[in-house]
Structures are given as structure tokens and as C-alpha cells.
């Protein structure tokens, strides 16, 4: 009985993790050929929800993160210890430095009718 319950829980997690489906390979898409015909609804279906979205009088700009740069953290510390009746106390000091997030992003600009007007791949 417990094994069936465990199997059911595992299947629920596996099914839930696949619910969003695979994202399209953004590097292989010819965005220039889609200008004027590709709609925002098609972008949502193919790429998923954008990471950033904005609206203006000219239409809408949506941005998807293609690739994030790795976040690197560096730390330093000091300490001491003792052995037997020769004990010592230690003080630890630490710090870390993490660079700001960066990576490659896809900007798609849609006109008022919701059709692709311009695109760009941008690195931050």
C-alpha cells in the first residue's frame, strides 16, 4: 500500500514537471522571416511567458532569457583550533563577492495588432 502511494506521488511530480513542455530552440529560429506574420499569441505558445514585458504607444516589447551567465561566488575565511589541554579559540571572518546577473536575452517588439515588428538578441 505504501509503495503504491509513493509511486503515485512520484508520478504526480514527474507529470507536473513536464507540464510546461519543452521550450523552442531559440538559436535555430529565423526571426527575420517572421516579421509581420508572427503574433504575440504564437510567441506565448512557442516560448512560454516572457521574463519581462512592457507596453508603449507603438505596441508591446517582450523579453525572454536565452542563456544566463553563471553566478560565481568567492569566499574567504580564517579560523583556529586546539588539541588536548592546549586549546585555542578561533574567530571566523568571511565575505563573498557575486557579480551582477548577465546573459543573453531575446527582445521581440510587437506592433499594435500584435504582430512581430522587430527582434534583437542582446547581451547584458
C-alpha positions in Angstrom: 0.0 0.0 0.0 2.8 2.4 0.9 4.7 1.6 -2.3 1.6 2.5 -4.4 1.2 5.8 -2.6 4.9 6.5 -3.1 4.6 5.6 -6.8 1.5 7.9 -7.1 3.4 10.8 -5.5 6.4 10.3 -7.9 4.1 10.2 -10.9 2.4 13.4 -9.9 5.8 15.2 -9.5 7.0 13.9 -12.9 3.8 14.8 -14.7 3.9 18.3 -13.1 7.5 18.9 -14.1 6.7 18.1 -17.7 3.5 20.2 -17.9 5.2 23.3 -19.3 6.7 21.4 -22.3 10.0 22.0 -24.0 11.0 25.5 -25.0 11.8 26.1 -28.6 15.5 26.2 -29.6 15.8 30.0 -29.9 19.2 29.8 -31.7 17.7 28.0 -34.7 14.7 30.3 -35.3 14.9 32.7 -38.3 13.3 35.7 -36.6 13.7 37.9 -39.7 11.3 35.7 -41.7 8.7 36.0 -39.0 8.4 39.8 -39.0 4.9 40.9 -40.0 3.3 37.4 -39.6 4.4 36.1 -36.2 1.9 37.0 -33.4 2.3 37.6 -29.7 0.0 34.6 -29.0 2.2 32.4 -31.1 5.2 33.6 -29.2 3.5 32.7 -25.9 2.6 29.3 -27.2 6.1 28.6 -28.5 8.3 30.4 -26.0 6.2 30.5 -22.8 5.6 33.5 -20.7 8.2 36.3 -21.2 10.6 37.2 -18.4 10.0 40.9 -19.0 7.1 42.7 -20.8 6.4 46.3 -21.5 3.8 48.3 -23.4 4.1 51.6 -25.3 2.0 53.6 -27.8 3.7 51.7 -30.6 2.8 48.2 -29.2 4.5 45.7 -26.9 8.0 44.6 -26.1 8.6 41.2 -24.6 12.0 39.7 -23.5 12.9 36.1 -22.9 16.2 35.0 -21.3 18.0 32.7 -23.7 21.1 31.9 -21.6 22.1 33.1 -18.1 25.8 33.6 -17.3 26.9 31.5 -14.3 26.8 33.2 -11.0 30.3 33.0 -9.4 30.8 33.5 -5.7 34.2 33.8 -4.0 34.6 33.5 -0.2 37.5 33.9 2.3 37.7 32.7 5.9 40.1 32.4 8.8 40.0 30.2 11.9 41.9 28.2 14.5 41.5 25.1 16.7 43.2 23.4 19.7 44.4 20.0 20.7 44.4 18.5 24.2 44.8 20.9 27.1 46.4 23.4 24.7 43.2 24.9 23.5 42.8 28.0 21.4 39.8 30.0 20.3 39.2 31.0 16.7 37.5 33.8 15.0 36.0 33.4 11.6 35.7 36.1 9.1 34.0 35.6 5.7 32.9 37.6 2.7 31.7 36.8 -0.7 31.6 38.7 -4.0 29.0 37.9 -6.6 28.9 39.7 -10.0 25.6 41.2 -11.2 23.4 38.8 -13.3 24.1 38.8 -17.0 23.4 36.7 -20.0 21.8 36.6 -23.5 18.2 37.8 -24.0 15.7 37.8 -26.9 13.8 41.0 -27.4 10.7 40.8 -29.6 8.7 44.0 -30.4 5.1 43.6 -31.5 3.0 46.3 -33.2 -0.5 47.4 -32.1 -2.0 44.4 -34.0 0.1 42.0 -32.0 2.4 41.1 -35.0 6.2 40.9 -34.8 7.7 44.3 -35.9 11.4 43.8 -34.8 13.7 41.5 -32.9 17.1 41.5 -31.3 19.4 39.3 -29.3 21.1 41.3 -26.6 23.9 40.5 -24.1 24.0 42.2 -20.7 
